[in-house]
Each structure stands twice: as C-alpha cells, then as structure tokens.
Amino acid sequence: FFMEQNNRIFQTLSEVAASADPTLTAEHVRAMGLDPQGDRGFLVDLLEIYGIDVMLVIDNPCCP
C-alpha cells in the first residue's frame, strides 16, 4: 500500500512539474489520495525537501 501511495504521489508531482502549467491543485492532491487541507503541510515539506518546482494552489475553505 505505502509503496503504491508513494509512487502515485511522486508520479503526479513529476507530471505537474513537467507540464506547461506547473500548478498543483486540490484535484491533483485528491488524485494522489491525499487531503488538500490536512496534508498541505506534508506537501509543502515534500516539495521543499525534493526541490520539486510546482506552485501549490489549494482552495481555503474558510474564506469565500
């Protein structure tokens, strides 16, 4: 399970980073099996540690 999850996360991040619009959206995060709000800190750390150049754009549900 964990290897599959890890592969899905890094595959998605690699695809987004290589795309014409390197923006990681809430839909991407959900497709990786993660929670856009609850796992935001994890993603920020992951992007920083591995030097993955994507912009993290996740809607904030507290604000209209």
PyMOL Python script that loads the backbone (N, CA, C, O; Angstrom):
from pymol import cmd

cmd.read_pdbstr("""\
ATOM      1  N   PHE A   1       0.822  -1.199   0.000  1.00  0.00           N
ATOM      2  CA  PHE A   1       0.000   0.000   0.000  1.00  0.00           C
ATOM      3  C   PHE A   1       0.865   1.263   0.000  1.00  0.00           C
ATOM      4  O   PHE A   1       0.636   2.177  -0.792  1.00  0.00           O
ATOM      5  N   PHE A   2       1.861   1.308   0.893  1.00  0.00           N
ATOM      6  CA  PHE A   2       2.671   2.515   1.034  1.00  0.00           C
ATOM      7  C   PHE A   2       3.543   2.772  -0.187  1.00  0.00           C
ATOM      8  O   PHE A   2       3.745   3.922  -0.578  1.00  0.00           O
ATOM      9  N   MET A   3       4.059   1.710  -0.788  1.00  0.00           N
ATOM     10  CA  MET A   3       4.862   1.877  -1.993  1.00  0.00           C
ATOM     11  C   MET A   3       3.988   2.414  -3.130  1.00  0.00           C
ATOM     12  O   MET A   3       4.418   3.285  -3.884  1.00  0.00           O
ATOM     13  N   GLU A   4       2.775   1.900  -3.251  1.00  0.00           N
ATOM     14  CA  GLU A   4       1.862   2.374  -4.284  1.00  0.00           C
ATOM     15  C   GLU A   4       1.497   3.840  -4.057  1.00  0.00           C
ATOM     16  O   GLU A   4       1.467   4.632  -4.999  1.00  0.00           O
ATOM     17  N   GLN A   5       1.225   4.191  -2.820  1.00  0.00           N
ATOM     18  CA  GLN A   5       0.894   5.581  -2.469  1.00  0.00           C
ATOM     19  C   GLN A   5       2.076   6.500  -2.795  1.00  0.00           C
ATOM     20  O   GLN A   5       1.900   7.561  -3.394  1.00  0.00           O
ATOM     21  N   ASN A   6       3.258   6.089  -2.402  1.00  0.00           N
ATOM     22  CA  ASN A   6       4.467   6.866  -2.665  1.00  0.00           C
ATOM     23  C   ASN A   6       4.666   7.065  -4.167  1.00  0.00           C
ATOM     24  O   ASN A   6       4.955   8.173  -4.617  1.00  0.00           O
ATOM     25  N   ASN A   7       4.513   6.004  -4.929  1.00  0.00           N
ATOM     26  CA  ASN A   7       4.662   6.095  -6.381  1.00  0.00           C
ATOM     27  C   ASN A   7       3.637   7.035  -6.993  1.00  0.00           C
ATOM     28  O   ASN A   7       3.963   7.819  -7.885  1.00  0.00           O
ATOM     29  N   ARG A   8       2.396   6.959  -6.517  1.00  0.00           N
ATOM     30  CA  ARG A   8       1.332   7.824  -7.041  1.00  0.00           C
ATOM     31  C   ARG A   8       1.644   9.297  -6.750  1.00  0.00           C
ATOM     32  O   ARG A   8       1.457  10.153  -7.615  1.00  0.00           O
ATOM     33  N   ILE A   9       2.112   9.588  -5.550  1.00  0.00           N
ATOM     34  CA  ILE A   9       2.446  10.973  -5.183  1.00  0.00           C
ATOM     35  C   ILE A   9       3.565  11.503  -6.066  1.00  0.00           C
ATOM     36  O   ILE A   9       3.433  12.575  -6.655  1.00  0.00           O
ATOM     37  N   PHE A  10       4.669  10.763  -6.165  1.00  0.00           N
ATOM     38  CA  PHE A  10       5.801  11.255  -6.944  1.00  0.00           C
ATOM     39  C   PHE A  10       5.518  11.289  -8.439  1.00  0.00           C
ATOM     40  O   PHE A  10       6.038  12.157  -9.142  1.00  0.00           O
ATOM     41  N   GLN A  11       4.713  10.371  -8.935  1.00  0.00           N
ATOM     42  CA  GLN A  11       4.337  10.390 -10.352  1.00  0.00           C
ATOM     43  C   GLN A  11       3.532  11.653 -10.663  1.00  0.00           C
ATOM     44  O   GLN A  11       3.799  12.340 -11.649  1.00  0.00           O
ATOM     45  N   THR A  12       2.561  11.949  -9.828  1.00  0.00           N
ATOM     46  CA  THR A  12       1.743  13.144 -10.040  1.00  0.00           C
ATOM     47  C   THR A  12       2.585  14.406  -9.938  1.00  0.00           C
ATOM     48  O   THR A  12       2.467  15.300 -10.776  1.00  0.00           O
ATOM     49  N   LEU A  13       3.436  14.485  -8.917  1.00  0.00           N
ATOM     50  CA  LEU A  13       4.288  15.672  -8.763  1.00  0.00           C
ATOM     51  C   LEU A  13       5.218  15.844  -9.957  1.00  0.00           C
ATOM     52  O   LEU A  13       5.429  16.967 -10.415  1.00  0.00           O
ATOM     53  N   SER A  14       5.774  14.758 -10.465  1.00  0.00           N
ATOM     54  CA  SER A  14       6.658  14.826 -11.631  1.00  0.00           C
ATOM     55  C   SER A  14       5.905  15.293 -12.869  1.00  0.00           C
ATOM     56  O   SER A  14       6.406  16.115 -13.636  1.00  0.00           O
ATOM     57  N   GLU A  15       4.705  14.767 -13.060  1.00  0.00           N
ATOM     58  CA  GLU A  15       3.904  15.166 -14.226  1.00  0.00           C
ATOM     59  C   GLU A  15       3.530  16.637 -14.161  1.00  0.00           C
ATOM     60  O   GLU A  15       3.612  17.345 -15.165  1.00  0.00           O
ATOM     61  N   VAL A  16       3.121  17.098 -12.991  1.00  0.00           N
ATOM     62  CA  VAL A  16       2.739  18.506 -12.845  1.00  0.00           C
ATOM     63  C   VAL A  16       3.960  19.406 -13.047  1.00  0.00           C
ATOM     64  O   VAL A  16       3.862  20.429 -13.725  1.00  0.00           O
ATOM     65  N   ALA A  17       5.099  19.044 -12.472  1.00  0.00           N
ATOM     66  CA  ALA A  17       6.314  19.848 -12.606  1.00  0.00           C
ATOM     67  C   ALA A  17       6.772  19.949 -14.062  1.00  0.00           C
ATOM     68  O   ALA A  17       7.323  20.973 -14.466  1.00  0.00           O
ATOM     69  N   ALA A  18       6.551  18.903 -14.847  1.00  0.00           N
ATOM     70  CA  ALA A  18       6.982  18.884 -16.246  1.00  0.00           C
ATOM     71  C   ALA A  18       5.952  19.497 -17.192  1.00  0.00           C
ATOM     72  O   ALA A  18       6.230  19.660 -18.380  1.00  0.00           O
ATOM     73  N   SER A  19       4.784  19.833 -16.692  1.00  0.00           N
ATOM     74  CA  SER A  19       3.728  20.347 -17.559  1.00  0.00           C
ATOM     75  C   SER A  19       3.932  21.834 -17.871  1.00  0.00           C
ATOM     76  O   SER A  19       4.757  22.508 -17.254  1.00  0.00           O
ATOM     77  N   ALA A  20       3.161  22.322 -18.841  1.00  0.00           N
ATOM     78  CA  ALA A  20       3.235  23.729 -19.222  1.00  0.00           C
ATOM     79  C   ALA A  20       2.755  24.638 -18.095  1.00  0.00           C
ATOM     80  O   ALA A  20       3.193  25.784 -17.995  1.00  0.00           O
ATOM     81  N   ASP A  21       1.866  24.138 -17.253  1.00  0.00           N
ATOM     82  CA  ASP A  21       1.351  24.896 -16.116  1.00  0.00           C
ATOM     83  C   ASP A  21       1.643  24.108 -14.839  1.00  0.00           C
ATOM     84  O   ASP A  21       0.818  23.298 -14.417  1.00  0.00           O
ATOM     85  N   PRO A  22       2.797  24.332 -14.223  1.00  0.00           N
ATOM     86  CA  PRO A  22       3.194  23.545 -13.051  1.00  0.00           C
ATOM     87  C   PRO A  22       2.480  23.979 -11.768  1.00  0.00           C
ATOM     88  O   PRO A  22       3.110  24.402 -10.799  1.00  0.00           O
ATOM     89  N   THR A  23       1.163  23.865 -11.789  1.00  0.00           N
ATOM     90  CA  THR A  23       0.344  24.253 -10.641  1.00  0.00           C
ATOM     91  C   THR A  23      -0.324  23.018 -10.072  1.00  0.00           C
ATOM     92  O   THR A  23      -1.051  22.312 -10.771  1.00  0.00           O
ATOM     93  N   LEU A  24      -0.072  22.762  -8.797  1.00  0.00           N
ATOM     94  CA  LEU A  24      -0.655  21.622  -8.111  1.00  0.00           C
ATOM     95  C   LEU A  24      -1.963  22.066  -7.470  1.00  0.00           C
ATOM     96  O   LEU A  24      -1.962  22.892  -6.558  1.00  0.00           O
ATOM     97  N   THR A  25      -3.069  21.523  -7.943  1.00  0.00           N
ATOM     98  CA  THR A  25      -4.384  21.918  -7.464  1.00  0.00           C
ATOM     99  C   THR A  25      -4.947  20.906  -6.469  1.00  0.00           C
ATOM    100  O   THR A  25      -4.376  19.836  -6.256  1.00  0.00           O
ATOM    101  N   ALA A  26      -6.066  21.263  -5.873  1.00  0.00           N
ATOM    102  CA  ALA A  26      -6.735  20.355  -4.942  1.00  0.00           C
ATOM    103  C   ALA A  26      -7.124  19.057  -5.638  1.00  0.00           C
ATOM    104  O   ALA A  26      -7.110  17.994  -5.017  1.00  0.00           O
ATOM    105  N   GLU A  27      -7.472  19.133  -6.920  1.00  0.00           N
ATOM    106  CA  GLU A  27      -7.830  17.930  -7.670  1.00  0.00           C
ATOM    107  C   GLU A  27      -6.632  16.992  -7.793  1.00  0.00           C
ATOM    108  O   GLU A  27      -6.772  15.777  -7.652  1.00  0.00           O
ATOM    109  N   HIS A  28      -5.452  17.563  -8.056  1.00  0.00           N
ATOM    110  CA  HIS A  28      -4.234  16.744  -8.105  1.00  0.00           C
ATOM    111  C   HIS A  28      -3.997  16.055  -6.761  1.00  0.00           C
ATOM    112  O   HIS A  28      -3.681  14.867  -6.700  1.00  0.00           O
ATOM    113  N   VAL A  29      -4.158  16.829  -5.691  1.00  0.00           N
ATOM    114  CA  VAL A  29      -3.901  16.297  -4.354  1.00  0.00           C
ATOM    115  C   VAL A  29      -4.855  15.150  -4.047  1.00  0.00           C
ATOM    116  O   VAL A  29      -4.441  14.120  -3.514  1.00  0.00           O
ATOM    117  N   ARG A  30      -6.130  15.325  -4.381  1.00  0.00           N
ATOM    118  CA  ARG A  30      -7.108  14.250  -4.164  1.00  0.00           C
ATOM    119  C   ARG A  30      -6.760  13.022  -5.011  1.00  0.00           C
ATOM    120  O   ARG A  30      -6.907  11.889  -4.551  1.00  0.00           O
ATOM    121  N   ALA A  31      -6.302  13.244  -6.240  1.00  0.00           N
ATOM    122  CA  ALA A  31      -5.937  12.135  -7.117  1.00  0.00           C
ATOM    123  C   ALA A  31      -4.753  11.346  -6.552  1.00  0.00           C
ATOM    124  O   ALA A  31      -4.595  10.161  -6.848  1.00  0.00           O
ATOM    125  N   MET A  32      -3.926  12.005  -5.743  1.00  0.00           N
ATOM    126  CA  MET A  32      -2.800  11.321  -5.098  1.00  0.00           C
ATOM    127  C   MET A  32      -3.242  10.566  -3.854  1.00  0.00           C
ATOM    128  O   MET A  32      -2.438   9.870  -3.234  1.00  0.00           O
ATOM    129  N   GLY A  33      -4.518  10.695  -3.483  1.00  0.00           N
ATOM    130  CA  GLY A  33      -5.020  10.022  -2.295  1.00  0.00           C
ATOM    131  C   GLY A  33      -4.768  10.809  -1.023  1.00  0.00           C
ATOM    132  O   GLY A  33      -4.790  10.254   0.075  1.00  0.00           O
ATOM    133  N   LEU A  34      -4.529  12.107  -1.174  1.00  0.00           N
ATOM    134  CA  LEU A  34      -4.263  12.962  -0.019  1.00  0.00           C
ATOM    135  C   LEU A  34      -5.401  13.950   0.188  1.00  0.00           C
ATOM    136  O   LEU A  34      -6.238  14.134  -0.696  1.00  0.00           O
ATOM    137  N   ASP A  35      -5.432  14.578   1.339  1.00  0.00           N
ATOM    138  CA  ASP A  35      -6.436  15.588   1.665  1.00  0.00           C
ATOM    139  C   ASP A  35      -5.855  16.969   1.376  1.00  0.00           C
ATOM    140  O   ASP A  35      -4.798  17.304   1.909  1.00  0.00           O
ATOM    141  N   PRO A  36      -6.512  17.779   0.549  1.00  0.00           N
ATOM    142  CA  PRO A  36      -5.970  19.093   0.190  1.00  0.00           C
ATOM    143  C   PRO A  36      -5.674  19.987   1.393  1.00  0.00           C
ATOM    144  O   PRO A  36      -4.691  20.728   1.371  1.00  0.00           O
ATOM    145  N   GLN A  37      -6.483  19.938   2.420  1.00  0.00           N
ATOM    146  CA  GLN A  37      -6.245  20.794   3.582  1.00  0.00           C
ATOM    147  C   GLN A  37      -5.349  20.115   4.614  1.00  0.00           C
ATOM    148  O   GLN A  37      -4.353  20.692   5.051  1.00  0.00           O
ATOM    149  N   GLY A  38      -5.694  18.915   4.996  1.00  0.00           N
ATOM    150  CA  GLY A  38      -4.983  18.223   6.059  1.00  0.00           C
ATOM    151  C   GLY A  38      -3.555  17.836   5.706  1.00  0.00           C
ATOM    152  O   GLY A  38      -2.706  17.734   6.591  1.00  0.00           O
ATOM    153  N   ASP A  39      -3.279  17.621   4.424  1.00  0.00           N
ATOM    154  CA  ASP A  39      -1.949  17.188   4.006  1.00  0.00           C
ATOM    155  C   ASP A  39      -1.136  18.308   3.363  1.00  0.00           C
ATOM    156  O   ASP A  39      -0.085  18.055   2.774  1.00  0.00           O
ATOM    157  N   ARG A  40      -1.618  19.538   3.474  1.00  0.00           N
ATOM    158  CA  ARG A  40      -0.922  20.673   2.853  1.00  0.00           C
ATOM    159  C   ARG A  40       0.500  20.815   3.391  1.00  0.00           C
ATOM    160  O   ARG A  40       1.439  20.973   2.610  1.00  0.00           O
ATOM    161  N   GLY A  41       0.670  20.762   4.698  1.00  0.00           N
ATOM    162  CA  GLY A  41       1.994  20.890   5.300  1.00  0.00           C
ATOM    163  C   GLY A  41       2.940  19.807   4.824  1.00  0.00           C
ATOM    164  O   GLY A  41       4.109  20.066   4.537  1.00  0.00           O
ATOM    165  N   PHE A  42       2.422  18.588   4.743  1.00  0.00           N
ATOM    166  CA  PHE A  42       3.219  17.466   4.235  1.00  0.00           C
ATOM    167  C   PHE A  42       3.680  17.748   2.811  1.00  0.00           C
ATOM    168  O   PHE A  42       4.845  17.522   2.483  1.00  0.00           O
ATOM    169  N   LEU A  43       2.784  18.237   1.967  1.00  0.00           N
ATOM    170  CA  LEU A  43       3.146  18.525   0.577  1.00  0.00           C
ATOM    171  C   LEU A  43       4.161  19.649   0.477  1.00  0.00           C
ATOM    172  O   LEU A  43       5.096  19.571  -0.321  1.00  0.00           O
ATOM    173  N   VAL A  44       3.990  20.692   1.276  1.00  0.00           N
ATOM    174  CA  VAL A  44       4.941  21.810   1.267  1.00  0.00           C
ATOM    175  C   VAL A  44       6.336  21.298   1.631  1.00  0.00           C
ATOM    176  O   VAL A  44       7.318  21.635   0.970  1.00  0.00           O
ATOM    177  N   ASP A  45       6.416  20.485   2.682  1.00  0.00           N
ATOM    178  CA  ASP A  45       7.708  19.921   3.086  1.00  0.00           C
ATOM    179  C   ASP A  45       8.284  19.021   1.998  1.00  0.00           C
ATOM    180  O   ASP A  45       9.479  19.083   1.710  1.00  0.00           O
ATOM    181  N   LEU A  46       7.446  18.192   1.399  1.00  0.00           N
ATOM    182  CA  LEU A  46       7.886  17.272   0.355  1.00  0.00           C
ATOM    183  C   LEU A  46       8.444  18.040  -0.847  1.00  0.00           C
ATOM    184  O   LEU A  46       9.499  17.688  -1.375  1.00  0.00           O
ATOM    185  N   LEU A  47       7.748  19.072  -1.269  1.00  0.00           N
ATOM    186  CA  LEU A  47       8.206  19.874  -2.403  1.00  0.00           C
ATOM    187  C   LEU A  47       9.538  20.547  -2.096  1.00  0.00           C
ATOM    188  O   LEU A  47      10.417  20.619  -2.955  1.00  0.00           O
ATOM    189  N   GLU A  48       9.680  21.036  -0.874  1.00  0.00           N
ATOM    190  CA  GLU A  48      10.917  21.716  -0.479  1.00  0.00           C
ATOM    191  C   GLU A  48      12.085  20.734  -0.370  1.00  0.00           C
ATOM    192  O   GLU A  48      13.170  21.000  -0.888  1.00  0.00           O
ATOM    193  N   ILE A  49      11.871  19.616   0.293  1.00  0.00           N
ATOM    194  CA  ILE A  49      12.944  18.631   0.502  1.00  0.00           C
ATOM    195  C   ILE A  49      13.469  18.084  -0.823  1.00  0.00           C
ATOM    196  O   ILE A  49      14.679  17.948  -1.009  1.00  0.00           O
ATOM    197  N   TYR A  50      12.556  17.771  -1.742  1.00  0.00           N
ATOM    198  CA  TYR A  50      12.967  17.172  -3.011  1.00  0.00           C
ATOM    199  C   TYR A  50      13.193  18.203  -4.115  1.00  0.00           C
ATOM    200  O   TYR A  50      13.549  17.831  -5.233  1.00  0.00           O
ATOM    201  N   GLY A  51      12.993  19.484  -3.827  1.00  0.00           N
ATOM    202  CA  GLY A  51      13.241  20.527  -4.810  1.00  0.00           C
ATOM    203  C   GLY A  51      12.345  20.437  -6.022  1.00  0.00           C
ATOM    204  O   GLY A  51      12.769  20.724  -7.142  1.00  0.00           O
ATOM    205  N   ILE A  52      11.097  20.036  -5.800  1.00  0.00           N
ATOM    206  CA  ILE A  52      10.141  19.917  -6.903  1.00  0.00           C
ATOM    207  C   ILE A  52       9.528  21.292  -7.136  1.00  0.00           C
ATOM    208  O   ILE A  52       8.953  21.893  -6.229  1.00  0.00           O
ATOM    209  N   ASP A  53       9.660  21.776  -8.358  1.00  0.00           N
ATOM    210  CA  ASP A  53       9.263  23.141  -8.686  1.00  0.00           C
ATOM    211  C   ASP A  53       7.825  23.192  -9.207  1.00  0.00           C
ATOM    212  O   ASP A  53       7.587  23.209 -10.414  1.00  0.00           O
ATOM    213  N   VAL A  54       6.882  23.216  -8.281  1.00  0.00           N
ATOM    214  CA  VAL A  54       5.473  23.396  -8.622  1.00  0.00           C
ATOM    215  C   VAL A  54       4.887  24.423  -7.674  1.00  0.00           C
ATOM    216  O   VAL A  54       5.387  24.627  -6.567  1.00  0.00           O
ATOM    217  N   MET A  55       3.825  25.064  -8.121  1.00  0.00           N
ATOM    218  CA  MET A  55       3.116  26.010  -7.275  1.00  0.00           C
ATOM    219  C   MET A  55       1.929  25.276  -6.651  1.00  0.00           C
ATOM    220  O   MET A  55       1.112  24.679  -7.352  1.00  0.00           O
ATOM    221  N   LEU A  56       1.854  25.332  -5.349  1.00  0.00           N
ATOM    222  CA  LEU A  56       0.782  24.654  -4.629  1.00  0.00           C
ATOM    223  C   LEU A  56      -0.385  25.609  -4.475  1.00  0.00           C
ATOM    224  O   LEU A  56      -0.285  26.613  -3.770  1.00  0.00           O
ATOM    225  N   VAL A  57      -1.501  25.293  -5.140  1.00  0.00           N
ATOM    226  CA  VAL A  57      -2.690  26.128  -5.077  1.00  0.00           C
ATOM    227  C   VAL A  57      -3.827  25.267  -4.560  1.00  0.00           C
ATOM    228  O   VAL A  57      -4.368  24.423  -5.275  1.00  0.00           O
ATOM    229  N   ILE A  58      -4.176  25.496  -3.306  1.00  0.00           N
ATOM    230  CA  ILE A  58      -5.258  24.734  -2.699  1.00  0.00           C
ATOM    231  C   ILE A  58      -6.249  25.749  -2.123  1.00  0.00           C
ATOM    232  O   ILE A  58      -5.882  26.639  -1.356  1.00  0.00           O
ATOM    233  N   ASP A  59      -7.503  25.588  -2.512  1.00  0.00           N
ATOM    234  CA  ASP A  59      -8.540  26.495  -2.025  1.00  0.00           C
ATOM    235  C   ASP A  59      -8.653  26.415  -0.515  1.00  0.00           C
ATOM    236  O   ASP A  59      -8.562  25.336   0.072  1.00  0.00           O
ATOM    237  N   ASN A  60      -8.853  27.558   0.101  1.00  0.00           N
ATOM    238  CA  ASN A  60      -9.013  27.614   1.549  1.00  0.00           C
ATOM    239  C   ASN A  60     -10.497  27.666   1.861  1.00  0.00           C
ATOM    240  O   ASN A  60     -11.159  28.644   1.514  1.00  0.00           O
ATOM    241  N   PRO A  61     -11.046  26.629   2.513  1.00  0.00           N
ATOM    242  CA  PRO A  61     -12.487  26.574   2.720  1.00  0.00           C
ATOM    243  C   PRO A  61     -13.021  27.591   3.731  1.00  0.00           C
ATOM    244  O   PRO A  61     -14.234  27.772   3.840  1.00  0.00           O
ATOM    245  N   CYS A  62     -12.133  28.251   4.468  1.00  0.00           N
ATOM    246  CA  CYS A  62     -12.604  29.193   5.473  1.00  0.00           C
ATOM    247  C   CYS A  62     -13.000  30.536   4.883  1.00  0.00           C
ATOM    248  O   CYS A  62     -13.709  31.324   5.509  1.00  0.00           O
ATOM    249  N   CYS A  63     -12.524  30.784   3.650  1.00  0.00           N
ATOM    250  CA  CYS A  63     -12.741  32.121   3.078  1.00  0.00           C
ATOM    251  C   CYS A  63     -13.524  32.020   1.761  1.00  0.00           C
ATOM    252  O   CYS A  63     -13.284  31.124   0.953  1.00  0.00           O
ATOM    253  N   PRO A  64     -14.455  32.945   1.563  1.00  0.00           N
ATOM    254  CA  PRO A  64     -15.238  32.893   0.312  1.00  0.00           C
ATOM    255  C   PRO A  64     -14.430  33.253  -0.914  1.00  0.00           C
ATOM    256  O   PRO A  64     -14.959  33.250  -2.025  1.00  0.00           O
TER     257      PRO A  64
END
""", "prot")
cmd.dss("prot")
cmd.show_as("cartoon", "prot")
cmd.util.cbc("prot")
cmd.orient("prot")
